[in-house]
Amino acid sequence: MGTAMETFDVVVVGGGPAGATAACGLAANGYSVLLLDRAGRIKPCGGAIPPILIKEFDIPDELIVARIQSARIVSPKDRKADMPIDGGYVGMVDREHFDEWLRERASRAGAQRRTGTFETLQHDTSGTALVTFTKRLDDGFETTETVRARFVIGADGANSGIARVALPKEEAPPFVFAYHEIVKSPKPADGAAFEARRCDVYYNGRFSPDFYAWVFPHGDTTSIGTGSAHKGFSLRGSVADLRQVIGMDGHETIRKEGAPIPLRPRRTWDNGRDVIVAGDAAGVVAPASGEGIYYAMLCGRIVAESVSEAIRTGNPRHLASARRRFMKAHGRVFWVLGIMQRFWYANDARRERFVTMCKDPDVQMLTWQAYMHKKLVKAKPMAHMRIFVKDMAHLLGMVPP
């Protein structure tokens, strides 16, 4: 007689910030949850998180490896715009440790953790979802395992296998392919163009023809990376070039990572029955900045709440509320950032003007306030008007870049 197949209220595929947050919320509410994550997966990411994330998701101080006090924006002509953060900071985390802490928190809340690779999603004769995954045994061999689930959350990244098999086919959203190298941070005497409390962002076609490159300090280590949607552009070559320019080409490389990053939310997040996606799988990465950690965790929380309501009521229509809630809160921000990216990142002449705008105190104040609090700032009407006038002047070429 065979062993009975395990059944869970929810199977979460993907243990990044979105999946771990969803699993934690559901398990804390008493649901049986399986959190499935691939071994050795670390997403390429600058690791920046706003103070509102630290507060809303109770992130402990020990996970904040650096507190950034300013940003330096560098133009194609090597002109620099320094943007100090007045009365705030940007927290920096190492995704290797940050994501694992989130998964462990989900486990402490009651979620079961398994390490494996998602293979298939099917349904049995009763209509219950069957999730099959491959896991590696201690002797090096692989085996497959199948579990039953009332609901499935796909938090398995931009190339989500769950979305591919369970959601409607959509026109491919725009992607940026990101790549970074984690290197040993320089010491003060090393002579590198580096400041431990400053993030440097390079808007330069040399380092990215359509996005940007970055140098983000993480305390003892630093993330140096770039992104581009141009498949022929060499991301590795760009990072090597940038490391040479900033004097960090000889510093020890700890690890290298690359992955696609979506820059538009999917139009459909659920199948109306028992499957929903979250995080990168839902496309909730901010255009222009590529910021995703806060949006992924918020998405994971909202998705968990919609699944919980679907279980409580027995009505899967509640799944659709997740996308509506998220887009009501942040859709306008994504729309504005998308327009900004399409226009200002189009060529080096526009990037040069963009960096000039970043020197403006009104731009800096509103940028940091929007970043730290994750909403468009409405309390400064005159600052918005001044920015509009200056923006139009740049668009019409009425001021020098």
C-alpha positions as CSV (number, residue, x, y, z in Angstrom):
1,M,0.0,0.0,0.0
2,G,1.6,3.3,-1.1
3,T,2.3,6.3,1.1
4,A,-0.5,8.9,1.1
5,M,0.5,12.1,-0.8
6,E,1.1,15.1,1.4
7,T,-1.6,17.8,1.1
8,F,-1.0,21.5,1.9
9,D,-3.3,24.5,2.0
10,V,-0.7,26.4,0.0
11,V,2.4,25.5,-1.9
12,V,4.7,28.5,-2.5
13,V,7.2,28.0,-5.3
14,G,10.1,30.3,-4.9
15,G,11.8,31.5,-1.7
16,G,12.8,35.0,-2.5
17,P,11.4,38.0,-0.7
18,A,7.9,37.6,-2.3
19,G,7.6,33.9,-1.7
20,A,9.1,33.9,1.8
21,T,6.8,36.8,2.8
22,A,3.7,35.1,1.5
23,A,4.6,31.8,3.1
24,C,5.3,33.5,6.4
25,G,2.0,35.4,6.4
26,L,-0.1,32.3,5.5
27,A,1.7,30.0,8.0
28,A,1.3,32.6,10.8
29,N,-2.5,32.5,10.2
30,G,-2.6,28.8,10.7
31,Y,-2.5,27.4,7.2
32,S,-0.4,24.5,6.2
33,V,2.3,25.9,3.8
34,L,5.1,24.3,1.8
35,L,7.9,26.7,0.8
36,L,9.8,25.3,-2.1
37,D,13.1,27.0,-3.2
38,R,16.0,26.1,-5.5
39,A,19.4,25.4,-4.0
40,G,22.0,28.1,-4.3
41,R,19.8,30.7,-5.9
42,I,21.0,34.3,-5.2
43,K,19.4,37.0,-7.3
44,P,21.7,39.7,-8.8
45,C,20.6,42.8,-6.9
46,G,22.1,46.0,-5.6
47,G,20.5,45.2,-2.2
48,A,19.0,48.6,-1.5
49,I,15.9,48.8,0.8
50,P,14.0,51.8,2.0
51,P,13.3,52.6,5.7
52,I,9.6,51.9,5.1
53,L,10.4,48.3,4.3
54,I,12.5,47.9,7.5
55,K,9.6,49.3,9.5
56,E,6.7,47.5,7.8
57,F,8.4,44.1,7.7
58,D,10.3,44.2,11.0
59,I,13.7,43.7,9.6
60,P,16.4,43.4,12.3
61,D,19.4,45.8,12.4
62,E,21.9,43.0,12.0
63,L,20.7,42.4,8.4
64,I,21.5,46.0,7.4
65,V,25.1,45.8,6.3
66,A,25.4,49.5,5.4
67,R,23.4,52.7,5.7
68,I,23.8,54.9,2.7
69,Q,23.7,58.6,3.2
70,S,23.9,59.9,-0.4
71,A,24.0,58.9,-4.0
72,R,26.3,60.1,-6.8
73,I,24.9,60.2,-10.3
74,V,27.5,60.1,-13.0
75,S,26.9,61.3,-16.6
76,P,28.3,60.1,-19.9
77,K,30.8,63.0,-19.8
78,D,31.8,62.1,-16.2
79,R,29.9,65.0,-14.7
80,K,28.7,64.2,-11.2
81,A,25.5,65.0,-9.3
82,D,25.7,64.4,-5.6
83,M,22.4,63.7,-3.9
84,P,22.6,63.7,-0.1
85,I,19.8,62.2,1.8
86,D,18.4,64.8,4.2
87,G,17.1,63.1,7.4
88,G,17.0,59.5,6.1
89,Y,19.1,56.7,4.6
90,V,19.0,53.8,2.3
91,G,19.5,50.4,3.9
92,M,21.8,47.9,2.2
93,V,21.4,44.1,2.5
94,D,23.3,41.1,1.2
95,R,20.7,39.0,-0.6
96,E,22.4,35.8,0.3
97,H,21.7,36.4,4.0
98,F,18.6,38.6,3.7
99,D,16.6,36.0,1.7
100,E,17.7,33.1,3.9
101,W,16.6,35.1,7.0
102,L,13.2,35.6,5.4
103,R,12.9,31.9,4.6
104,E,13.8,31.0,8.1
105,R,11.2,33.5,9.5
106,A,8.6,31.7,7.4
107,S,9.8,28.4,8.8
108,R,9.5,29.7,12.4
109,A,6.0,30.8,11.6
110,G,5.1,27.2,10.7
111,A,5.9,26.8,7.0
112,Q,7.7,23.6,5.9
113,R,10.8,24.2,3.8
114,R,11.9,22.0,0.9
115,T,14.9,22.5,-1.4
116,G,14.0,21.5,-5.0
117,T,13.3,22.6,-8.5
118,F,9.8,23.0,-9.8
119,E,8.9,20.6,-12.6
120,T,5.2,20.4,-13.3
121,L,1.8,21.6,-12.1
122,Q,-1.1,19.4,-12.9
123,H,-4.5,18.6,-11.4
124,D,-5.9,15.3,-10.1
125,T,-9.4,13.9,-10.9
126,S,-10.9,15.9,-8.0
127,G,-9.4,19.2,-9.4
128,T,-6.7,19.5,-6.7
129,A,-3.4,21.0,-7.8
130,L,-0.4,18.6,-8.0
131,V,3.0,20.2,-7.7
132,T,6.0,18.0,-8.7
133,F,9.6,19.0,-8.0
134,T,13.0,17.5,-8.2
135,K,15.3,17.4,-5.2
136,R,18.9,16.3,-4.9
137,L,19.7,13.5,-2.4
138,D,22.7,13.3,-0.1
139,D,24.3,10.7,-2.4
140,G,24.1,13.1,-5.3
141,F,21.2,11.4,-7.1
142,E,18.0,13.2,-7.8
143,T,14.4,12.1,-7.1
144,T,11.0,13.7,-7.8
145,E,8.3,14.4,-5.2
146,T,4.7,15.4,-5.7
147,V,2.4,17.1,-3.2
148,R,-1.2,18.3,-3.4
149,A,-2.2,21.9,-2.8
150,R,-5.5,23.8,-2.5
151,F,-3.7,26.9,-3.8
152,V,-0.3,27.5,-5.5
153,I,1.7,30.8,-5.3
154,G,4.3,31.2,-8.1
155,A,7.1,33.4,-6.7
156,D,9.6,31.8,-9.0
157,G,11.1,34.8,-10.8
158,A,10.8,36.6,-14.1
159,N,10.8,33.4,-16.1
160,S,8.2,31.8,-13.8
161,G,7.4,28.2,-14.6
162,I,4.2,28.5,-12.7
163,A,3.1,31.5,-14.8
164,R,4.1,29.7,-18.0
165,V,1.9,26.6,-17.3
166,A,-1.0,28.2,-15.4
167,L,-1.6,31.7,-16.6
168,P,-2.8,33.2,-19.9
169,K,-0.2,33.7,-22.5
170,E,0.8,37.4,-22.6
171,E,2.9,39.5,-24.9
172,A,6.4,39.3,-23.4
173,P,6.9,42.2,-20.9
174,P,10.1,44.3,-21.2
175,F,13.1,42.7,-19.4
176,V,16.4,44.1,-18.3
177,F,19.0,41.4,-18.0
178,A,21.0,42.3,-14.9
179,Y,24.5,41.1,-13.9
180,H,26.6,42.0,-11.0
181,E,29.8,41.0,-9.2
182,I,30.2,41.0,-5.4
183,V,33.7,42.1,-4.6
184,K,35.7,42.9,-1.5
185,S,35.2,46.5,-0.6
186,P,38.3,48.7,-0.8
187,K,40.0,50.1,2.2
188,P,40.6,53.9,2.5
189,A,44.2,53.5,1.5
190,D,43.4,51.5,-1.7
191,G,42.9,54.6,-3.8
192,A,39.6,53.4,-5.4
193,A,36.9,55.9,-6.4
194,F,34.7,54.6,-3.6
195,E,32.8,55.9,-0.6
196,A,31.4,53.4,1.9
197,R,28.2,55.4,2.6
198,R,27.5,56.5,-1.0
199,C,25.8,54.6,-3.9
200,D,27.2,55.5,-7.3
201,V,24.9,55.2,-10.4
202,Y,26.3,55.5,-13.9
203,Y,24.0,56.7,-16.7
204,N,26.4,56.1,-19.6
205,G,25.9,54.2,-22.8
206,R,29.4,52.8,-22.3
207,F,28.2,50.8,-19.3
208,S,24.6,50.3,-20.4
209,P,22.9,51.4,-23.6
210,D,19.4,51.6,-22.1
211,F,19.6,51.3,-18.3
212,Y,22.3,52.1,-15.8
213,A,25.3,50.6,-14.0
214,W,25.9,50.8,-10.2
215,V,28.4,50.6,-7.4
216,F,26.6,49.8,-4.2
217,P,28.6,49.3,-0.9
218,H,27.6,46.5,1.4
219,G,30.0,47.0,4.2
220,D,32.8,44.5,3.7
221,T,31.6,43.8,0.1
222,T,30.3,45.8,-2.8
223,S,27.9,45.1,-5.6
224,I,29.2,46.3,-9.0
225,G,26.7,45.7,-11.7
226,T,24.7,46.7,-14.8
227,G,21.6,45.9,-16.8
228,S,20.4,46.1,-20.3
229,A,17.6,44.8,-22.5
230,H,20.0,44.6,-25.5
231,K,20.9,41.0,-26.0
232,G,24.1,41.8,-27.8
233,F,25.5,44.0,-25.1
234,S,28.2,42.4,-22.9
235,L,27.2,42.8,-19.3
236,R,30.3,41.0,-18.1
237,G,32.5,43.3,-20.3
238,S,30.7,46.3,-19.0
239,V,31.2,45.4,-15.3
240,A,34.9,44.7,-16.0
241,D,35.2,48.1,-17.7
242,L,33.5,49.8,-14.8
243,R,35.7,48.1,-12.2
244,Q,38.7,49.3,-14.1
245,V,37.4,52.9,-14.2
246,I,36.7,53.0,-10.5
247,G,40.0,51.3,-9.5
248,M,38.4,48.0,-8.3
249,D,39.5,45.7,-11.1
250,G,42.1,44.1,-8.8
251,H,39.8,43.5,-5.8
252,E,38.8,39.9,-4.9
253,T,35.6,38.7,-6.5
254,I,33.3,36.8,-4.1
255,R,30.6,35.7,-6.5
256,K,29.0,36.6,-9.9
257,E,25.2,36.5,-10.6
258,G,22.9,37.3,-13.5
259,A,19.1,37.1,-14.1
260,P,16.3,38.8,-16.1
261,I,14.3,41.5,-14.3
262,P,10.8,42.4,-15.6
263,L,9.9,46.1,-15.9
264,R,6.2,45.9,-16.2
265,P,3.5,44.2,-14.1
266,R,1.8,41.2,-15.7
267,R,-1.8,42.0,-16.8
268,T,-3.0,38.8,-15.1
269,W,-1.8,37.4,-11.8
270,D,-4.1,34.5,-11.2
271,N,-6.0,31.8,-13.1
272,G,-9.3,32.4,-11.4
273,R,-9.1,29.0,-9.7
274,D,-6.1,28.1,-7.6
275,V,-2.9,29.7,-8.9
276,I,-1.5,33.2,-8.4
277,V,1.9,34.8,-8.9
278,A,3.9,37.2,-6.8
279,G,7.2,39.3,-6.9
280,D,9.2,39.1,-10.2
281,A,6.8,36.5,-11.5
282,A,4.1,39.2,-11.3
283,G,6.4,41.8,-12.8
284,V,6.5,44.1,-9.8
285,V,9.9,45.7,-10.3
286,A,10.0,49.5,-10.6
287,P,10.9,50.7,-14.1
288,A,13.8,53.2,-14.3
289,S,15.3,52.2,-11.0
290,G,14.9,48.4,-11.2
291,E,14.0,48.4,-7.5
292,G,12.2,45.2,-6.5
293,I,12.7,44.1,-2.9
294,Y,10.1,46.3,-1.3
295,Y,7.6,45.8,-4.1
296,A,8.2,42.0,-4.0
297,M,7.6,41.8,-0.2
298,L,4.5,44.0,-0.4
299,C,3.2,41.9,-3.3
300,G,3.9,38.7,-1.3
301,R,1.9,40.1,1.6
302,I,-1.0,41.2,-0.5
303,V,-1.1,37.9,-2.4
304,A,-1.1,35.9,0.9
305,E,-4.0,37.9,2.1
306,S,-6.0,37.3,-1.1
307,V,-5.2,33.5,-0.9
308,S,-6.3,33.5,2.8
309,E,-9.6,35.1,1.9
310,A,-10.1,32.6,-1.0
311,I,-9.5,29.7,1.4
312,R,-11.8,31.3,4.1
313,T,-14.7,31.9,1.8
314,G,-14.1,29.0,-0.6
315,N,-14.3,31.6,-3.4
316,P,-11.2,31.8,-5.7
317,R,-12.4,35.1,-7.1
318,H,-10.7,36.8,-4.2
319,L,-7.4,36.0,-5.9
320,A,-8.0,38.8,-8.4
321,S,-8.1,41.4,-5.6
322,A,-4.3,41.2,-5.2
323,R,-3.4,42.8,-8.4
324,R,-6.1,45.5,-8.0
325,R,-4.9,46.4,-4.6
326,F,-1.2,46.5,-5.6
327,M,-1.8,48.6,-8.7
328,K,-4.1,51.0,-6.9
329,A,-1.3,51.7,-4.4
330,H,1.7,51.8,-6.8
331,G,0.5,51.6,-10.4
332,R,0.8,55.4,-10.9
333,V,4.4,55.3,-9.7
334,F,5.2,52.5,-12.1
335,W,3.6,54.4,-14.9
336,V,5.6,57.6,-14.2
337,L,8.9,55.7,-13.9
338,G,8.2,53.8,-17.1
339,I,7.8,57.0,-19.0
340,M,11.0,58.4,-17.4
341,Q,13.0,55.4,-18.4
342,R,11.8,55.3,-22.0
343,F,12.6,59.0,-22.5
344,W,15.7,59.8,-20.4
345,Y,17.6,56.6,-20.9
346,A,17.2,56.6,-24.7
347,N,20.7,58.1,-25.5
348,D,23.7,59.7,-23.9
349,A,22.5,63.3,-24.8
350,R,19.3,62.8,-22.8
351,R,21.3,61.0,-20.0
352,E,23.5,64.1,-19.8
353,R,20.5,66.3,-19.3
354,F,19.0,63.8,-16.8
355,V,22.1,64.0,-14.6
356,T,21.9,67.8,-14.7
357,M,18.3,67.6,-13.4
358,C,19.5,65.4,-10.6
359,K,21.5,68.3,-9.2
360,D,18.4,70.3,-8.6
361,P,17.4,70.5,-4.9
362,D,13.7,70.1,-5.6
363,V,14.3,66.9,-7.7
364,Q,16.5,65.5,-4.9
365,M,14.0,66.3,-2.1
366,L,11.1,64.7,-4.0
367,T,13.1,61.7,-5.2
368,W,14.3,60.8,-1.7
369,Q,10.9,61.4,-0.1
370,A,9.2,59.2,-2.7
371,Y,11.8,56.5,-2.4
372,M,11.8,56.3,1.4
373,H,8.0,56.5,1.8
374,K,7.0,54.7,-1.4
375,K,4.5,57.2,-2.6
376,L,4.4,60.2,-4.9
377,V,4.8,63.3,-2.7
378,K,1.7,65.5,-2.8
379,A,2.6,68.0,0.0
380,K,5.0,70.2,-2.1
381,P,2.9,71.7,-5.0
382,M,5.4,74.5,-5.7
383,A,8.3,72.0,-5.9
384,H,6.4,69.9,-8.4
385,M,5.7,73.1,-10.4
386,R,9.3,74.1,-10.4
387,I,10.3,70.6,-11.5
388,F,7.7,70.7,-14.3
389,V,9.1,74.0,-15.6
390,K,12.7,72.8,-15.4
391,D,11.8,69.5,-17.0
392,M,10.2,71.2,-20.0
393,A,13.2,73.5,-20.4
394,H,15.4,70.4,-20.6
395,L,13.0,68.7,-23.0
396,L,13.0,71.7,-25.3
397,G,16.8,72.2,-25.1
398,M,16.4,75.7,-23.6
399,V,19.1,75.0,-21.0
400,P,22.6,73.5,-21.4
401,P,23.0,69.9,-20.4
